[in-house]
Every structure is written in structure tokens, then in C-alpha cells.
Amino acid sequence: MVDRITWLEFLNRKRGFLSFEPAMDLKKIKDYIHWLHFQYLLVTCSYVLEPWERSMFDTIIITVVAMVVYTAYVFIPIHVRLAFDFFSQVCGSQAENTL
């Protein structure tokens, strides 16, 4: 008879570093961070760069991400409020006429 397992159990067996238990030991966390860094190197192809080129590339990436996060933090709330005001006037109840 075939042993049937759930999808979550399969993922836990497949990827040993992922665990849904509350207490993860530090080695698993360290291995997971190393795996994420390795994935970053592969996706960006920066593993072929020399160390000084990689540091420049990482600096540019961090700067761009920081600017995007800051811009989102500053401007998105303003645009959401303006969109809410616009749609509340268009779809919401009209203000009473004061005649």
C-alpha cells in the first residue's frame, strides 16, 4: 500500500530547511539565509562578477530598493487618500444642497 502524505509534509521532507514548527534551530536559519543568498547570486548572475564589481552592483541594487521603499512610504498614502476622496464623491452620497 502506498503511503499517502499531504502536500505540506512533502514540502517539509523535500526542503529540510523549511519547518512549520515554532522552534527552528539556528543552523536551519543560517542554511536558509545562505540558500537565499545563493539564489540571489544565481538570479542576478552576479556570481560571475569580481568582488569589487559585485560590491558596486549590490550597492546600486540596495540604493534602488531603498529609494523605491521610501517613495512608496511617502507617496502611496497620499494617492490612496486622494483616490478614496474621489471615489467617495463619485460613488458615495452627494452632499446636500444648502439652498
Secondary structure as UniProt FT lines:
FT   HELIX           7..14
FT   TURN            16..17
FT   HELIX           26..44
FT   HELIX           46..48
FT   HELIX           51..91
//
